[in-house]
Amino acid sequence: MATKHDSSNISAVLFDLDGTLLDTAPDMTNALNMLLEEEGKAPLSYEFCRDYVSHGSIAMVTLGFGHPVDHSQKDNQQSTDEFERRRQRFLDLYEQNLCVDTKLFAGMDETLLFLEEQNIHWGIVTNKPEFLTLPLLEQMQLHNRACSIVSGDTIPQRKPDPEPLYLAANQCGCLVTECIYVGDAERDIEAGNRANMKTLLASYGYIDADQAPVEWGANGVVEHPSEIIEWVL
């Protein structure tokens, strides 16, 4: 349930991508399982992988193959090189299958339509690289609807640095104090708070059991995308 907060004069709602706007976990899990199959390993379940998707390719490959082993400098370099080879292969497989089972979270389409009907801008600020972000949004037919799309390599800074959020607010023609940022990771809430935006934690997103989201300092928690509407009414 959304926490009550003075949210008047909201001009834009900005979203993290994976685990907040889009449920990308099925396709990222599929890509990992394709890589595991190539290397003769057993597949992993969607339920096991889901909560780590927001941490990106390094986390996904680590789930499947573990961290590089540090025995000696030479062995460690070989292990690191092998890990990076697998990570690149994972990204290749994911890029080829970006939008097979990915979808908007339930209720998100209605939330976006509400924002558009109220002439409230919405945009995306993600650490996902542009070569994955833009094709995915194009395939989802969302790229022309967003007032701003800031990827992880659009500028040198990435979340939790607030600079990507400053850029998105500027592209939407809004003051940062008129923006809400919604995300499911600690870096999202930190970036939003540092940018002086209102922050909402998407508890329906990808949050693993080892994390303590109550300590992240969000202004509120939304258990369903429809609750975002309460913050802009």
RARACOR-V656383 format. One record per residue. N is the residue number from 1. SS is DSSP state (H for helix, E for strand, C for the rest). PHI is phi in whole degrees, 0 to 359 (999 if undefined). BURIAL is # if it has 16 or more other ideal C-beta (glycine too) atoms within 10 Angstrom, else .. Layout:
n:N ss:SS phi:PHI burial:BURIAL
n:N ss:SS phi:PHI burial:BURIAL
//
This chain:
n:1 ss:C phi:999 burial:.
n:2 ss:C phi:292 burial:#
n:3 ss:C phi:281 burial:.
n:4 ss:C phi:291 burial:.
n:5 ss:C phi:197 burial:.
n:6 ss:C phi:289 burial:.
n:7 ss:C phi:239 burial:#
n:8 ss:C phi:291 burial:.
n:9 ss:C phi:63 burial:.
n:10 ss:C phi:275 burial:#
n:11 ss:C phi:253 burial:#
n:12 ss:E phi:207 burial:#
n:13 ss:E phi:241 burial:#
n:14 ss:E phi:251 burial:#
n:15 ss:E phi:238 burial:#
n:16 ss:C phi:294 burial:#
n:17 ss:C phi:265 burial:#
n:18 ss:E phi:290 burial:#
n:19 ss:C phi:86 burial:#
n:20 ss:C phi:232 burial:#
n:21 ss:C phi:275 burial:#
n:22 ss:E phi:242 burial:#
n:23 ss:E phi:270 burial:#
n:24 ss:C phi:267 burial:#
n:25 ss:H phi:303 burial:#
n:26 ss:H phi:301 burial:#
n:27 ss:H phi:286 burial:#
n:28 ss:H phi:289 burial:#
n:29 ss:H phi:294 burial:#
n:30 ss:H phi:300 burial:#
n:31 ss:H phi:296 burial:#
n:32 ss:H phi:297 burial:#
n:33 ss:H phi:292 burial:#
n:34 ss:H phi:296 burial:#
n:35 ss:H phi:294 burial:#
n:36 ss:H phi:299 burial:#
n:37 ss:H phi:297 burial:.
n:38 ss:H phi:301 burial:.
n:39 ss:C phi:259 burial:.
n:40 ss:C phi:73 burial:.
n:41 ss:C phi:249 burial:.
n:42 ss:C phi:288 burial:.
n:43 ss:C phi:290 burial:#
n:44 ss:C phi:251 burial:.
n:45 ss:C phi:283 burial:.
n:46 ss:H phi:302 burial:.
n:47 ss:H phi:299 burial:.
n:48 ss:H phi:290 burial:.
n:49 ss:H phi:275 burial:#
n:50 ss:H phi:310 burial:#
n:51 ss:C phi:286 burial:#
n:52 ss:C phi:253 burial:#
n:53 ss:H phi:299 burial:#
n:54 ss:H phi:298 burial:#
n:55 ss:H phi:273 burial:#
n:56 ss:H phi:86 burial:#
n:57 ss:H phi:294 burial:#
n:58 ss:H phi:298 burial:.
n:59 ss:H phi:295 burial:#
n:60 ss:H phi:293 burial:#
n:61 ss:H phi:292 burial:#
n:62 ss:H phi:297 burial:#
n:63 ss:H phi:302 burial:#
n:64 ss:H phi:278 burial:#
n:65 ss:H phi:231 burial:#
n:66 ss:C phi:82 burial:.
n:67 ss:C phi:285 burial:.
n:68 ss:C phi:304 burial:#
n:69 ss:C phi:275 burial:.
n:70 ss:C phi:251 burial:.
n:71 ss:C phi:261 burial:.
n:72 ss:C phi:217 burial:.
n:73 ss:H phi:300 burial:.
n:74 ss:H phi:294 burial:.
n:75 ss:H phi:297 burial:.
n:76 ss:H phi:295 burial:.
n:77 ss:H phi:296 burial:.
n:78 ss:H phi:296 burial:.
n:79 ss:H phi:295 burial:#
n:80 ss:H phi:295 burial:.
n:81 ss:H phi:297 burial:.
n:82 ss:H phi:294 burial:.
n:83 ss:H phi:298 burial:#
n:84 ss:H phi:293 burial:.
n:85 ss:H phi:299 burial:.
n:86 ss:H phi:294 burial:#
n:87 ss:H phi:297 burial:#
n:88 ss:H phi:295 burial:.
n:89 ss:H phi:294 burial:#
n:90 ss:H phi:301 burial:#
n:91 ss:H phi:296 burial:#
n:92 ss:H phi:298 burial:.
n:93 ss:H phi:295 burial:#
n:94 ss:H phi:293 burial:#
n:95 ss:H phi:300 burial:.
n:96 ss:H phi:283 burial:.
n:97 ss:C phi:223 burial:.
n:98 ss:C phi:293 burial:#
n:99 ss:C phi:225 burial:.
n:100 ss:C phi:273 burial:.
n:101 ss:C phi:242 burial:.
n:102 ss:C phi:292 burial:#
n:103 ss:E phi:205 burial:.
n:104 ss:E phi:296 burial:#
n:105 ss:C phi:298 burial:#
n:106 ss:C phi:305 burial:.
n:107 ss:C phi:92 burial:#
n:108 ss:H phi:288 burial:#
n:109 ss:H phi:300 burial:.
n:110 ss:H phi:295 burial:.
n:111 ss:H phi:294 burial:#
n:112 ss:H phi:296 burial:#
n:113 ss:H phi:297 burial:.
n:114 ss:H phi:299 burial:#
n:115 ss:H phi:300 burial:#
n:116 ss:H phi:295 burial:.
n:117 ss:H phi:294 burial:.
n:118 ss:C phi:269 burial:.
n:119 ss:C phi:57 burial:.
n:120 ss:C phi:258 burial:#
n:121 ss:E phi:294 burial:#
n:122 ss:E phi:220 burial:#
n:123 ss:E phi:211 burial:#
n:124 ss:E phi:229 burial:#
n:125 ss:E phi:231 burial:#
n:126 ss:C phi:226 burial:#
n:127 ss:C phi:271 burial:#
n:128 ss:C phi:294 burial:#
n:129 ss:C phi:295 burial:#
n:130 ss:H phi:299 burial:.
n:131 ss:H phi:293 burial:.
n:132 ss:H phi:258 burial:#
n:133 ss:H phi:296 burial:#
n:134 ss:H phi:293 burial:.
n:135 ss:H phi:299 burial:.
n:136 ss:H phi:297 burial:#
n:137 ss:H phi:293 burial:#
n:138 ss:H phi:295 burial:.
n:139 ss:H phi:293 burial:.
n:140 ss:C phi:275 burial:#
n:141 ss:C phi:58 burial:.
n:142 ss:C phi:248 burial:#
n:143 ss:C phi:297 burial:.
n:144 ss:C phi:276 burial:.
n:145 ss:C phi:267 burial:.
n:146 ss:C phi:281 burial:#
n:147 ss:C phi:283 burial:#
n:148 ss:E phi:207 burial:#
n:149 ss:E phi:229 burial:#
n:150 ss:E phi:248 burial:#
n:151 ss:C phi:266 burial:#
n:152 ss:C phi:292 burial:#
n:153 ss:C phi:239 burial:.
n:154 ss:C phi:296 burial:#
n:155 ss:C phi:230 burial:.
n:156 ss:C phi:298 burial:.
n:157 ss:C phi:276 burial:.
n:158 ss:C phi:232 burial:#
n:159 ss:C phi:304 burial:#
n:160 ss:C phi:274 burial:#
n:161 ss:C phi:298 burial:#
n:162 ss:C phi:282 burial:#
n:163 ss:H phi:304 burial:#
n:164 ss:H phi:300 burial:#
n:165 ss:H phi:286 burial:#
n:166 ss:H phi:300 burial:#
n:167 ss:H phi:297 burial:#
n:168 ss:H phi:297 burial:#
n:169 ss:H phi:298 burial:#
n:170 ss:H phi:297 burial:.
n:171 ss:H phi:293 burial:#
n:172 ss:C phi:275 burial:#
n:173 ss:C phi:71 burial:.
n:174 ss:C phi:236 burial:#
n:175 ss:C phi:287 burial:.
n:176 ss:H phi:298 burial:#
n:177 ss:H phi:288 burial:.
n:178 ss:H phi:261 burial:#
n:179 ss:E phi:248 burial:#
n:180 ss:E phi:250 burial:#
n:181 ss:E phi:245 burial:#
n:182 ss:E phi:247 burial:#
n:183 ss:E phi:206 burial:#
n:184 ss:C phi:244 burial:#
n:185 ss:C phi:233 burial:#
n:186 ss:H phi:301 burial:#
n:187 ss:H phi:297 burial:#
n:188 ss:H phi:294 burial:#
n:189 ss:H phi:292 burial:#
n:190 ss:H phi:298 burial:#
n:191 ss:H phi:297 burial:#
n:192 ss:H phi:297 burial:#
n:193 ss:H phi:294 burial:#
n:194 ss:H phi:293 burial:#
n:195 ss:C phi:276 burial:#
n:196 ss:C phi:66 burial:.
n:197 ss:C phi:263 burial:#
n:198 ss:E phi:288 burial:#
n:199 ss:E phi:238 burial:#
n:200 ss:E phi:237 burial:#
n:201 ss:E phi:271 burial:#
n:202 ss:E phi:276 burial:#
n:203 ss:C phi:288 burial:.
n:204 ss:C phi:280 burial:#
n:205 ss:C phi:275 burial:#
n:206 ss:C phi:262 burial:#
n:207 ss:C phi:236 burial:#
n:208 ss:C phi:276 burial:.
n:209 ss:C phi:294 burial:.
n:210 ss:C phi:278 burial:.
n:211 ss:C phi:267 burial:.
n:212 ss:C phi:235 burial:.
n:213 ss:H phi:298 burial:#
n:214 ss:H phi:295 burial:.
n:215 ss:H phi:266 burial:.
n:216 ss:C phi:279 burial:#
n:217 ss:C phi:85 burial:.
n:218 ss:C phi:291 burial:#
n:219 ss:C phi:289 burial:#
n:220 ss:E phi:195 burial:#
n:221 ss:E phi:235 burial:#
n:222 ss:E phi:244 burial:#
n:223 ss:C phi:269 burial:.
n:224 ss:C phi:209 burial:#
n:225 ss:H phi:305 burial:#
n:226 ss:H phi:297 burial:.
n:227 ss:H phi:290 burial:#
n:228 ss:H phi:299 burial:#
n:229 ss:H phi:301 burial:#
n:230 ss:H phi:302 burial:#
n:231 ss:H phi:278 burial:#
n:232 ss:C phi:244 burial:#
n:233 ss:C phi:288 burial:.
//
